[in-house]
Amino acid sequence: MEQFWSSIEAIGGLIWGPMTFIGLLGAGILFTLWTKITQYRVMTHGIDVVKGIYDDPDDPGAINHFQALSAALSATVGLGNIAGVALAIGAGGPGALVWMWIVGFFGMALKNVEITLAMMYRDTSDPDNPSGGAMHVVKQVLGDKGPFLATVGKVAGALFCVTLIISTITGGNMFQAWSVAGLSESYFGVPKLATGIILAMVVGMVILGGIRRIGTVAGKLVPFMCLLYLFSGIAVLVINAGKIPEVFSLIFSSAFGETEASGAFIGGTLGYAFMVGMKRALFSNEAGQGSAPIAHAAAKTDEPAREGIVGGLGPFIDTICICTLTALVILTTDTWNRPAVGDLGAPIALTQSLAEDGETLVVSVDSEASVANLPEQRLDEWSMGDKFFLRARVEGATHKDRNNNLVLVRGKVVSGEVDPERPDAPTTLSIAWDSFELSESDWQGSTGLPTLEKSEAGGHGIFRDYEGAQLTAFAFDRVFEGLGKWLVTIAAWLFAISTMISWSYYGEKGVTYLVGPGGVIPYKLIFLVLIVIGAYGIESANEMLLLADLGTGSMLVINIPIILGLGGLAVKCLRDYDRKFLAGEFKRHDGKE
């Protein structure tokens, strides 16, 4: 398995190179200027369209504008907003939020253009199940441009569908299941396997009903879960209102400089905050990824640009509103740089050895510490699956992403041996320590055996390790004890279910394009099995993020060139729509003209 994860990491490194970031931001800036700042039209006219003012039941399509936006949002408003933001702040610091805002703003223009383009070339031959997306765009636009370009269009469409399926499996499915399973086990002791099975059953009942059922469920579920989460987040911010100006100052100063290590946060450079913020924002709002146009293609309208304008609301709602709320909750409660919960009450030693390559240093942990040696904590007692870490320093070396010599020594509460004389007695709990590597690719200088940091009391400070959604839940709990436990867990379940049902539809369209309708049922069965695997089979946050970033990045690499090459067609359509709108040519259904 180590070779597998190394391969995934290497592929991800290639995909997320400088050109990916330049291409994405460049496309967002280009289309913002080319469409004369379409974000304004999105925030004004787009809201009217969502209200149904321009709905015509005789237009082609299967669902109305509101349902189409809800279906797309149900895929974007999810664990990326709860877990993804927490991971971004935890890794990149407060400054990561600024880069998320930038992606969100330019993403509004990018998503407007890609949805308009998809609507122009969607397939409505089956009125109950319209199809659209980049694969149909390149096939139709290049199909009559000669044999060579027609072949290019077919190949590009097929490659897009392959990356679409990869992203469906990873970020749209397994990441959701993994986040919910970890949260449910942490707070309620629910076995991860049980969570995976329940999720698979619930999602299965919805996705077998097609886009109409998905649109109906999303139209009811998304507004409810968004309002529930928003009101709870606002309540936390009201309590911590005095800290908000200071937090905003910290956000901007961190975005354009290094963030020093403090408490549980072990530091981050400007470049690292930029990269983490961009990745997590893209994972959350999917701008430029090419997935949302597939859901919007089912909308009832004969004006492609109208649905594009509606789609531009997605990044605003997802990133600029909900992601910001999550980040502010984490930052105003000082959860991101929380102090240690106490000292480890037992000695601990580090030993070193060389990996098989003869160069990478492997550090192992040796300690007789038990659960009884862990410090007491405020909100709950230690239980199986709980993770923690200590801080250590690598003298004479500097980490490339953090610009300091800090490294984390991680441990986990696991089940111990059952007493043979009492087989019916509860299993005892013990501690398992993770070894870690100090590779030349991550460190500069001469790496040696790390030295554990000492606390003021002379021991080794223990930090609770909250991954993703658990960190967000803990932030809520620090203000209203129990709120995170219930609110974030419920929201995580609702977000995960809504995300998975929409992404299953995206993947279905990719499978249909590649192999025809006959592949849909086997695909759905595999999709449901992968929910269980994601919940139960993925252990670490790093592994899960490698898979999620692989899916997001691979789609961007294929879709951005398509948008840049053919986006001018959408811009022309948007300008024509603006002309008609300003001339009053569109009939309203609210009695106003």
Residue pairs with C-beta under 8 A, 6 or more apart in sequence:
5 543
5 546
8 546
8 547
8 550
9 546
11 550
12 546
12 549
12 550
12 553
15 549
15 550
15 553
15 554
15 556
15 557
16 275
16 279
16 549
16 553
20 553
20 556
20 557
20 560
21 274
21 275
21 278
23 556
23 560
23 561
23 564
24 103
24 110
24 278
24 282
24 287
24 288
24 556
24 560
25 102
25 103
25 106
27 110
27 288
27 560
27 563
27 564
27 567
28 103
28 105
28 106
28 107
28 109
28 110
28 287
28 288
29 106
30 564
30 567
31 38
31 106
31 109
31 110
31 112
31 113
31 567
31 571
32 38
32 39
32 105
32 106
32 109
34 567
34 568
34 571
35 109
35 112
35 113
35 571
35 574
35 575
37 109
38 108
38 109
38 112
38 309
38 312
38 574
39 105
39 108
39 109
39 312
39 316
41 309
41 312
41 578
42 108
42 112
42 309
42 312
42 313
42 316
43 313
43 316
45 309
45 581
46 309
46 310
46 312
46 313
47 313
48 54
49 65
49 306
49 309
49 310
50 65
50 66
50 69
50 310
50 313
51 66
51 590
52 64
52 65
52 66
52 589
53 588
53 589
53 590
54 65
54 306
54 586
54 587
54 588
54 589
55 64
55 65
55 300
55 589
56 300
56 301
56 302
56 587
56 589
57 300
59 300
59 301
59 302
60 124
60 127
60 130
60 300
60 301
60 302
61 124
61 127
61 130
61 298
61 299
61 300
61 301
62 127
62 128
62 129
62 130
62 211
62 212
62 215
62 298
62 300
63 71
63 211
63 212
63 215
63 298
63 299
63 300
64 299
64 300
65 299
65 300
65 301
65 306
65 307
65 310
66 219
67 215
67 216
67 218
67 219
67 299
68 215
68 295
68 296
68 298
68 299
68 307
68 310
69 296
69 310
69 311
69 313
69 314
70 215
70 218
70 219
70 222
70 223
71 211
71 214
71 215
71 218
71 219
71 295
71 298
71 502
71 505
72 292
72 295
72 296
72 311
72 314
72 502
73 218
73 222
73 226
73 314
73 317
73 318
74 214
74 218
74 221
74 222
74 498
74 499
74 501
74 502
75 172
75 286
75 291
75 292
75 295
75 498
75 499
75 502
75 503
75 506
76 284
76 285
76 286
76 292
76 314
76 318
76 499
77 222
77 225
77 226
77 317
77 318
77 322
77 495
77 498
77 499
78 176
78 284
78 495
78 496
78 498
78 499
79 175
79 176
79 179
79 180
79 468
79 469
79 492
79 495
79 496
79 499
80 171
80 280
80 283
80 284
80 285
80 318
80 323
81 229
81 284
81 318
81 322
81 323
81 326
81 495
82 179
82 229
82 326
82 468
82 469
82 472
82 488
82 491
82 492
82 495
83 175
83 179
83 467
83 468
83 469
83 472
83 492
84 280
84 283
84 284
84 323
84 468
85 97
85 100
85 280
85 284
85 323
85 326
85 327
85 330
85 472
86 326
86 330
86 466
86 468
86 469
86 470
86 471
86 472
87 276
87 280
87 467
87 468
87 471
87 541
87 545
88 96
88 97
88 100
88 276
88 277
88 279
88 280
88 281
88 327
89 96
89 97
89 327
89 330
89 331
89 336
89 471
90 264
90 265
90 336
90 466
90 471
91 268
91 272
91 276
92 259
92 268
92 272
92 273
92 274
92 275
92 276
92 277
93 254
93 259
93 265
93 267
93 268
93 273
93 336
94 247
94 250
94 251
94 254
94 255
94 259
94 327
94 331
94 336
95 251
95 252
95 253
95 254
95 255
95 256
95 257
95 259
95 268
95 270
95 273
95 277
96 255
96 268
96 273
96 274
96 276
96 277
96 280
97 251
97 255
97 277
97 323
97 324
97 327
98 251
98 252
98 254
98 255
98 277
99 255
99 273
99 274
99 276
99 277
99 278
99 281
100 277
100 278
100 280
100 281
100 284
100 319
100 323
100 324
100 327
101 319
101 320
101 324
103 277
103 278
103 281
103 282
103 285
103 287
103 315
103 319
104 281
104 285
104 287
104 315
104 316
104 318
104 319
104 320
104 323
105 315
105 320
106 287
107 281
107 285
107 287
107 288
107 315
107 319
108 287
108 312
108 313
108 314
108 315
108 316
109 312
110 287
110 288
110 563
111 285
111 286
111 287
111 288
111 292
111 308
111 311
111 312
111 314
111 315
112 308
112 309
112 311
112 312
112 574
113 308
113 563
113 567
113 570
113 571
113 574
114 134
114 288
114 290
114 292
114 293
114 308
114 559
114 563
114 567
114 570
115 292
115 293
115 296
115 307
115 308
115 310
115 311
115 312
116 304
116 305
116 307
116 308
116 309
116 570
116 573
116 574
117 137
117 293
117 304
117 308
117 563
117 566
117 567
117 569
117 570
118 132
118 133
118 134
118 136
118 137
118 293
118 294
118 296
118 297
119 132
119 293
119 296
119 297
119 299
119 301
119 304
119 305
119 307
119 308
120 137
120 304
120 569
120 570
120 573
121 132
121 136
121 137
121 140
121 141
122 130
122 131
122 132
122 136
122 297
123 130
123 131
123 132
123 136
124 130
128 210
128 212
129 210
129 211
129 298
130 297
130 298
131 294
131 297
131 509
131 512
131 513
132 293
132 294
132 296
132 297
132 298
133 160
133 164
133 290
133 293
133 294
133 297
133 509
134 156
134 157
134 160
134 290
134 293
134 558
134 559
134 562
134 563
135 156
135 157
135 158
135 160
135 161
135 164
135 510
135 513
136 157
136 513
137 562
137 566
138 152
138 153
138 156
138 157
138 160
138 562
138 566
139 153
139 154
139 157
140 153
141 153
141 566
141 569
142 149
142 150
142 152
142 153
142 156
143 150
143 153
144 150
145 153
156 558
156 562
157 513
158 513
158 514
159 558
160 290
160 510
160 555
160 558
160 559
160 562
161 509
161 510
161 511
161 513
161 514
162 510
162 514
163 551
163 554
163 555
163 557
163 558
163 559
164 290
164 291
164 294
164 506
164 507
164 509
164 510
164 555
165 507
165 510
165 511
166 550
166 551
166 554
166 555
167 289
167 291
167 503
167 506
167 551
167 552
167 554
167 555
168 503
168 504
168 506
168 507
168 510
168 527
168 551
169 507
169 527
169 530
169 551
170 547
170 548
170 550
170 551
171 283
171 503
171 547
171 548
171 551
171 552
172 291
172 499
172 500
172 502
172 503
172 504
172 506
172 507
172 551
173 500
173 503
173 504
173 527
173 530
173 531
173 534
174 530
174 531
174 533
174 534
174 538
174 544
174 547
174 548
175 534
175 544
175 547
175 548
176 199
176 495
176 496
176 499
176 500
176 534
177 195
177 196
177 199
177 496
177 500
177 530
177 531
177 532
177 533
177 534
177 535
178 534
178 535
178 538
178 544
179 468
179 469
179 492
179 496
180 195
180 199
180 469
180 492
180 493
180 496
180 535
181 190
181 192
181 195
181 196
181 534
181 535
181 536
182 192
182 385
182 467
182 468
182 469
182 470
183 469
183 470
183 473
183 488
183 489
183 492
184 190
184 192
184 195
184 489
184 493
185 191
185 192
185 195
185 385
186 385
186 386
186 470
187 473
187 485
187 489
188 489
189 383
189 384
192 535
192 536
193 532
193 535
193 536
195 535
196 531
196 532
196 533
196 534
196 535
196 536
197 532
199 493
199 496
199 497
199 500
199 531
199 532
199 535
200 528
200 529
200 531
200 532
202 497
203 497
203 500
203 501
203 504
203 528
203 531
204 524
204 528
206 213
206 214
206 217
206 497
206 501
207 214
207 501
207 504
207 505
207 508
207 524
207 527
208 524
211 295
211 298
211 505
214 501
214 502
214 505
215 298
217 498
217 501
218 498
218 501
218 502
221 494
221 497
221 498
222 498
224 494
225 491
225 494
225 495
225 498
226 317
226 322
228 487
228 490
228 491
229 322
229 325
229 487
229 491
230 321
230 322
230 325
232 476
232 483
232 487
233 325
233 326
233 328
233 329
234 325
235 480
236 329
236 332
236 333
236 475
236 476
236 479
236 480
236 483
237 244
237 325
237 328
237 329
237 332
239 479
240 332
240 333
240 479
243 332
244 328
244 332
247 328
247 331
247 332
250 331
251 327
251 331
254 273
255 270
255 273
256 270
257 270
258 267
258 268
258 269
258 270
258 403
259 265
259 267
259 268
259 273
260 267
260 404
261 267
261 402
261 404
261 406
262 337
263 334
263 337
263 338
263 339
263 340
263 463
264 336
264 337
264 338
264 339
264 463
265 336
265 337
266 391
266 402
266 404
266 406
266 407
266 408
267 402
267 403
267 404
267 406
268 276
268 401
268 402
269 400
269 401
269 402
269 403
271 401
272 401
272 402
279 549
279 552
281 319
281 323
282 288
282 289
282 552
282 556
283 548
283 549
283 552
284 318
284 319
284 323
285 314
285 315
285 318
285 319
286 292
286 314
286 552
287 314
287 315
288 556
288 559
288 560
288 563
289 552
289 555
289 556
289 559
290 555
290 558
290 559
290 562
290 563
291 503
291 506
291 555
292 311
292 314
293 311
294 505
294 506
294 509
295 502
295 505
295 506
296 307
296 308
296 310
296 311
299 307
299 310
301 307
303 577
303 586
304 570
304 573
305 570
305 573
305 574
305 576
305 577
305 578
306 577
308 570
308 573
308 574
309 574
309 577
326 472
329 335
329 472
329 475
329 476
330 336
330 471
330 472
330 475
333 475
333 478
333 479
335 466
335 471
335 474
335 475
335 478
336 471
338 463
338 464
339 461
339 463
340 455
340 461
340 462
340 463
341 375
341 376
341 377
341 378
341 462
341 463
341 464
342 374
342 375
342 376
342 377
342 461
342 462
343 375
343 455
343 457
343 458
343 459
343 460
343 461
343 462
344 367
344 369
344 373
344 374
344 375
344 390
344 459
344 460
344 461
344 462
345 369
345 372
345 373
345 374
345 375
345 459
346 367
346 368
346 369
346 370
346 373
347 367
347 368
347 369
348 365
348 366
348 367
348 369
348 390
348 409
348 452
348 460
349 365
349 366
349 367
350 363
350 364
350 365
350 366
350 392
350 409
350 449
350 450
350 452
351 363
351 364
351 366
351 449
352 361
352 362
352 363
352 364
352 448
352 449
353 361
353 362
353 364
354 360
354 361
354 362
355 361
355 362
355 437
359 439
359 440
360 437
360 438
360 439
360 440
361 437
361 438
361 439
361 447
361 448
361 449
362 435
362 436
362 437
363 409
363 435
363 436
363 437
363 438
363 449
363 450
364 433
364 435
365 409
365 411
365 433
365 434
365 435
366 433
367 431
367 433
369 431
370 429
370 430
370 431
371 382
371 413
371 429
371 430
371 431
374 382
374 388
374 413
374 431
374 462
375 462
377 464
379 474
379 477
379 481
382 413
382 429
383 413
383 429
384 413
384 414
384 415
384 429
385 412
385 413
385 414
386 412
386 413
386 464
387 410
387 411
387 412
387 413
387 464
387 465
387 467
388 410
388 411
388 412
388 462
388 463
388 464
388 465
389 408
389 409
389 410
389 411
389 462
389 463
389 465
390 408
390 409
390 411
390 452
390 453
390 460
390 461
390 462
390 463
391 406
391 407
391 408
391 409
391 452
391 453
391 461
391 463
392 406
392 407
392 408
392 409
392 450
392 451
392 452
392 453
393 405
393 406
393 407
393 450
393 451
393 453
394 405
394 406
394 407
394 438
394 443
394 447
394 448
394 450
395 405
395 448
395 451
396 405
396 445
396 446
396 447
396 448
397 405
397 438
397 443
397 444
397 445
397 446
397 447
397 448
398 404
398 405
398 443
398 444
398 445
399 405
399 406
399 407
399 442
399 443
399 444
400 442
400 443
400 444
401 442
407 436
407 438
407 450
408 436
409 433
409 434
409 436
409 450
409 452
410 433
410 434
410 436
410 465
411 431
411 432
411 433
411 434
412 431
412 432
412 434
413 429
413 430
413 431
414 429
414 430
414 431
414 432
415 427
415 428
415 429
415 430
416 427
416 428
416 429
416 430
417 427
417 428
418 425
418 427
418 428
419 425
419 428
438 447
438 450
440 447
452 460
453 460
453 461
454 460
455 461
464 474
466 473
466 474
467 541
468 541
469 488
469 492
472 484
472 488
473 484
473 485
473 487
473 488
473 489
474 484
475 484
476 483
476 484
476 487
476 488
477 483
477 484
477 485
478 484
500 531
504 524
504 527
507 523
507 527
508 520
508 523
508 524
511 519
511 520
511 523
512 519
512 520
538 544
538 547
580 586
584 593
